[in-house]
Amino acid sequence: MARRKKGRLVDGLLLLNKPKGGSSNGALQTVKRLYFAQKAGHTGNLDPMATGVLPICFGEATKFSQYHLDADKAYTATLRFGEVTETGDVEGSILQSVDASAVTEADVALAIESFRGEITQVPPMYSALKVNGQPLYKLARQGIEVERKERQVTIYELTLLAFRENGAHPEADISVRCSKGTYIRTLAEDIGTMLNVGAHLIALERTQAGPFHLQDCINIEDLESLKENEDFEAMDNLLLPAEQAVNHFPLVEVEETAGYYIRLGQAVLVPKAPTEGLVRIRTEQGEFLGIGKILDDGRVTPRRLIASDGQ
């Protein structure tokens, strides 16, 4: 006999404002407990020091969390110049410290111009990126450093928001809108290197992940308050439909018959569909079916489908 899963069936997407100081998985487990949900996952790690947008997927929505990893992101960050740390952020021990008081606002504004557009980055050792199945941060904690290949990323927008002289270690606030896989810690270090003084992050907040914005997120404290007051309806009303997790994909609508074959795992021809790439599939009656891919012959084949009627 199959073992009964603990928790209740919860489907949807919660926009969480991750708190500072804990891991993304820790925030996920707290939210999962508050909802007493059977199944939940998040859509991409934030560093423990970071705050901001962390979409949490429940139930059927977890099928699409991997696709949200490809979405563009936006951040605000604070850099401190003149100090290089082991991790590239304030949580690491200081490896190098120099007097950076000569750095000016104009210097920083000029330096960041070189980082707009397509750039290459070497992923930091203190990251969740895996090499031979092992997360880099676990190797780094053992004092092991491995060669990492350069990766191409895109910085769509990079703006200097503020500059503070702050004695020997001036600070700058920046906003960044970037492609997936961009490491803001690495960006901070590279800007510091260009200025010949080094730098690290002392604050980081994700303000946008795909179509989701910080102002639409809820704090864990607010969820805990709703749970304490037994306002379960309000908690469930915070959940967005599973389709919202992949809203950045083009929409194709299919007739009822085509929808039937899609559910069977068969490819169908859809008039006026995109010519390539991934699409989200919805019936003409408004029912979301899941994710599909455009084949070379123009048909749409299913990739990830939600369970029909919650089954």
C-alpha positions as CSV (number, residue, x, y, z in Angstrom):
1,M,0.0,0.0,0.0
2,A,1.3,3.4,-1.0
3,R,2.3,5.6,2.0
4,R,0.0,8.6,2.4
5,K,1.7,11.9,1.9
6,K,1.8,14.3,4.8
7,G,0.1,17.7,4.3
8,R,-2.7,19.0,2.2
9,L,-2.9,19.5,-1.6
10,V,-2.0,23.1,-2.4
11,D,-1.5,24.4,-5.9
12,G,-0.2,27.7,-7.0
13,L,2.5,30.3,-6.7
14,L,3.4,32.4,-3.7
15,L,5.6,35.5,-4.1
16,L,7.8,35.6,-1.1
17,N,10.0,38.4,0.1
18,K,12.9,36.3,1.4
19,P,14.3,37.6,4.7
20,K,17.9,38.3,5.3
21,G,20.2,35.8,7.0
22,G,18.6,32.5,6.1
23,S,18.9,30.2,3.1
24,S,16.4,30.0,0.3
25,N,15.6,26.4,1.3
26,G,15.1,27.5,4.9
27,A,12.5,30.1,3.7
28,L,10.9,27.5,1.5
29,Q,10.5,25.0,4.4
30,T,9.0,27.7,6.6
31,V,6.4,28.6,4.0
32,K,5.7,24.9,3.3
33,R,5.1,24.3,7.0
34,L,2.8,27.4,7.3
35,Y,0.7,26.1,4.4
36,F,0.9,22.5,5.6
37,A,1.6,21.7,1.9
38,Q,2.5,18.3,0.5
39,K,4.8,19.6,-2.1
40,A,6.7,22.9,-2.6
41,G,9.8,24.2,-4.3
42,H,11.4,27.5,-5.1
43,T,12.6,28.9,-8.4
44,G,16.2,29.8,-7.8
45,N,18.5,30.4,-4.8
46,L,19.2,33.8,-3.2
47,D,22.3,34.1,-1.0
48,P,21.7,34.1,2.7
49,M,22.6,37.8,3.0
50,A,20.2,38.6,0.1
51,T,16.5,39.6,0.4
52,G,13.8,40.0,-2.1
53,V,11.7,38.1,-4.7
54,L,11.6,34.4,-4.2
55,P,8.7,32.7,-6.0
56,I,7.5,29.6,-4.1
57,C,5.7,26.9,-6.2
58,F,3.2,24.5,-4.6
59,G,1.8,21.3,-6.0
60,E,1.3,21.3,-9.8
61,A,3.1,24.6,-10.1
62,T,6.4,22.9,-9.1
63,K,6.4,21.3,-12.5
64,F,7.3,24.6,-14.0
65,S,9.8,26.0,-11.5
66,Q,12.7,24.9,-13.7
67,Y,11.5,27.1,-16.5
68,H,11.4,30.2,-14.3
69,L,15.1,29.8,-13.7
70,D,15.6,31.1,-17.3
71,A,13.8,34.4,-16.6
72,D,15.6,37.7,-16.3
73,K,16.2,39.2,-12.9
74,A,16.7,42.7,-11.4
75,Y,18.6,43.7,-8.2
76,T,19.7,46.6,-6.1
77,A,23.0,46.2,-4.5
78,T,25.5,48.0,-2.3
79,L,29.2,47.7,-3.0
80,R,32.0,48.6,-0.5
81,F,35.3,49.5,-2.2
82,G,38.8,48.8,-0.9
83,E,38.0,45.4,0.7
84,V,38.1,42.0,-1.0
85,T,36.5,39.1,0.9
86,E,36.7,35.3,0.6
87,T,33.1,35.0,-0.6
88,G,32.7,38.3,-2.5
89,D,30.2,39.6,0.0
90,V,30.1,40.8,3.6
91,E,29.7,37.2,5.0
92,G,33.3,36.3,4.0
93,S,36.5,37.0,5.8
94,I,38.5,40.0,4.5
95,L,41.4,38.9,2.3
96,Q,42.7,42.3,1.3
97,S,42.1,45.9,2.5
98,V,43.4,49.1,0.9
99,D,42.7,52.7,1.3
100,A,40.1,53.5,-1.5
101,S,39.3,57.0,-0.4
102,A,40.6,58.4,-3.7
103,V,37.7,56.7,-5.6
104,T,35.1,59.2,-6.6
105,E,31.5,59.0,-7.8
106,A,32.7,59.8,-11.3
107,D,35.2,57.0,-11.2
108,V,32.4,54.5,-10.3
109,A,30.1,55.9,-13.0
110,L,32.8,55.5,-15.6
111,A,33.8,52.0,-14.5
112,I,30.3,50.5,-14.6
113,E,29.9,51.6,-18.3
114,S,32.2,48.7,-19.2
115,F,29.8,46.1,-17.7
116,R,26.7,47.0,-19.7
117,G,25.7,44.6,-22.5
118,E,27.1,41.1,-23.0
119,I,29.9,40.3,-20.7
120,T,31.8,37.2,-19.4
121,Q,31.9,36.1,-15.8
122,V,33.8,33.4,-13.9
123,P,31.3,31.9,-11.4
124,P,32.5,32.4,-7.8
125,M,33.6,29.4,-5.7
126,Y,31.0,30.2,-3.1
127,S,28.1,29.4,-5.3
128,A,25.5,26.6,-5.8
129,L,26.9,25.8,-9.2
130,K,27.9,22.1,-9.4
131,V,31.1,20.6,-10.8
132,N,31.0,16.8,-11.1
133,G,27.8,16.8,-9.0
134,Q,29.4,18.7,-6.1
135,P,28.3,22.3,-5.3
136,L,31.2,24.7,-5.5
137,Y,30.5,26.2,-2.1
138,K,31.1,22.8,-0.4
139,L,34.5,22.5,-2.1
140,A,35.3,26.1,-1.1
141,R,34.5,25.4,2.5
142,Q,37.1,22.5,2.3
143,G,39.7,25.0,0.9
144,I,39.5,23.4,-2.5
145,E,39.4,25.7,-5.6
146,V,38.6,24.3,-9.0
147,E,38.8,25.8,-12.4
148,R,35.5,27.4,-13.6
149,K,34.7,28.2,-17.2
150,E,33.8,31.7,-18.2
151,R,30.1,32.2,-18.8
152,Q,28.5,34.8,-21.0
153,V,25.7,36.9,-19.4
154,T,23.9,40.1,-20.4
155,I,23.6,43.2,-18.3
156,Y,20.6,45.0,-19.8
157,E,20.7,47.9,-17.3
158,L,23.3,49.1,-14.8
159,T,22.7,52.3,-13.0
160,L,24.6,54.1,-10.2
161,L,22.0,55.1,-7.6
162,A,24.1,56.7,-4.9
163,F,27.7,57.1,-3.8
164,R,29.0,57.7,-0.2
165,E,32.6,58.6,0.5
166,N,32.7,56.7,3.9
167,G,36.4,57.3,4.6
168,A,38.8,54.6,3.4
169,H,36.0,52.4,2.1
170,P,33.5,54.3,0.0
171,E,30.2,52.7,-0.9
172,A,28.0,52.7,-3.9
173,D,24.4,51.6,-4.5
174,I,23.6,50.2,-8.0
175,S,20.6,48.8,-9.7
176,V,21.0,45.9,-12.2
177,R,18.7,44.2,-14.7
178,C,20.4,41.1,-16.1
179,S,20.0,37.7,-17.7
180,K,19.8,34.4,-15.9
181,G,23.1,33.1,-14.4
182,T,24.5,36.6,-13.6
183,Y,26.4,36.7,-10.3
184,I,26.0,40.2,-8.7
185,R,28.9,39.3,-6.3
186,T,31.2,38.7,-9.2
187,L,30.0,41.9,-10.9
188,A,30.9,43.8,-7.7
189,E,34.3,42.2,-7.5
190,D,35.0,43.0,-11.2
191,I,34.0,46.6,-10.8
192,G,36.4,46.9,-7.8
193,T,39.1,45.2,-9.9
194,M,38.6,47.8,-12.7
195,L,39.1,50.6,-10.1
196,N,42.3,48.9,-8.8
197,V,41.0,48.8,-5.2
198,G,38.8,45.7,-5.0
199,A,35.2,45.6,-3.8
200,H,32.6,43.3,-2.2
201,L,28.8,43.3,-1.7
202,I,27.4,44.4,1.7
203,A,23.7,44.3,0.7
204,L,21.7,42.6,-2.1
205,E,18.0,42.7,-2.8
206,R,16.2,41.0,-5.8
207,T,13.6,43.4,-6.9
208,Q,12.3,41.4,-9.9
209,A,12.3,37.8,-11.1
210,G,10.7,37.4,-14.5
211,P,7.3,39.1,-14.4
212,F,7.2,39.3,-10.5
213,H,8.1,42.4,-8.6
214,L,9.1,43.0,-5.0
215,Q,6.1,45.2,-4.2
216,D,3.8,42.2,-4.9
217,C,5.6,39.9,-2.4
218,I,4.6,39.0,1.1
219,N,6.9,38.7,4.2
220,I,7.1,35.5,6.3
221,E,6.1,37.5,9.3
222,D,2.8,38.4,7.6
223,L,2.2,34.8,6.7
224,E,2.8,33.8,10.3
225,S,0.3,36.4,11.5
226,L,-2.3,35.1,9.1
227,K,-1.7,31.5,10.3
228,E,-1.8,32.5,14.0
229,N,-5.2,34.2,13.3
230,E,-6.3,31.1,11.5
231,D,-7.1,33.2,8.4
232,F,-6.5,30.3,6.0
233,E,-8.7,31.7,3.3
234,A,-6.5,34.9,3.1
235,M,-3.4,32.7,2.9
236,D,-4.8,30.7,0.0
237,N,-6.0,33.9,-1.7
238,L,-2.3,35.0,-1.9
239,L,-1.6,32.1,-4.3
240,L,-1.3,32.8,-8.0
241,P,-2.4,30.3,-10.6
242,A,0.3,27.8,-11.7
243,E,0.3,29.4,-15.2
244,Q,1.8,32.6,-13.7
245,A,5.1,30.7,-13.2
246,V,5.5,30.5,-17.0
247,N,3.8,33.7,-18.1
248,H,7.0,34.8,-19.9
249,F,6.3,32.1,-22.6
250,P,4.1,32.9,-25.6
251,L,0.5,31.7,-25.3
252,V,-1.2,29.3,-27.7
253,E,-4.9,28.4,-27.5
254,V,-6.1,25.1,-28.7
255,E,-9.6,23.7,-29.5
256,E,-11.2,21.1,-27.3
257,T,-10.2,18.2,-29.6
258,A,-6.6,19.4,-29.8
259,G,-6.5,19.8,-26.0
260,Y,-7.7,16.2,-25.7
261,Y,-4.7,15.0,-27.8
262,I,-2.3,17.3,-25.9
263,R,-3.4,15.6,-22.7
264,L,-2.6,12.2,-24.2
265,G,1.0,13.5,-25.0
266,Q,0.5,13.9,-28.7
267,A,1.6,16.8,-30.9
268,V,-1.0,18.9,-32.6
269,L,-1.1,21.6,-35.2
270,V,-2.1,25.0,-33.9
271,P,-2.9,27.8,-36.3
272,K,-0.9,31.1,-35.9
273,A,1.4,29.5,-33.3
274,P,5.0,30.8,-32.8
275,T,7.6,29.2,-35.1
276,E,10.0,28.0,-32.4
277,G,10.6,27.7,-28.7
278,L,8.5,26.9,-25.6
279,V,4.9,28.0,-25.3
280,R,2.2,27.8,-22.6
281,I,-0.9,26.0,-23.7
282,R,-4.5,26.9,-22.8
283,T,-7.8,25.7,-24.2
284,E,-10.2,28.1,-25.8
285,Q,-12.3,27.6,-22.7
286,G,-9.5,29.1,-20.6
287,E,-8.1,26.0,-19.0
288,F,-4.3,26.0,-18.6
289,L,-2.8,22.7,-19.8
290,G,0.9,23.2,-19.4
291,I,4.1,23.8,-21.4
292,G,4.7,22.7,-25.0
293,K,7.4,23.1,-27.6
294,I,7.2,24.0,-31.2
295,L,8.5,21.2,-33.5
296,D,10.3,21.7,-36.8
297,D,7.1,20.9,-38.7
298,G,5.2,23.6,-36.8
299,R,3.2,21.3,-34.4
300,V,3.1,21.9,-30.7
301,T,4.2,18.9,-28.6
302,P,3.6,18.8,-24.8
303,R,6.6,19.1,-22.5
304,R,5.1,19.5,-19.0
305,L,1.4,19.2,-18.3
306,I,-0.6,19.8,-15.1
307,A,-2.9,17.1,-13.8
308,S,-6.4,17.4,-15.1
309,D,-9.0,18.4,-12.5
310,G,-6.2,18.3,-9.8
311,Q,-5.8,14.5,-10.2
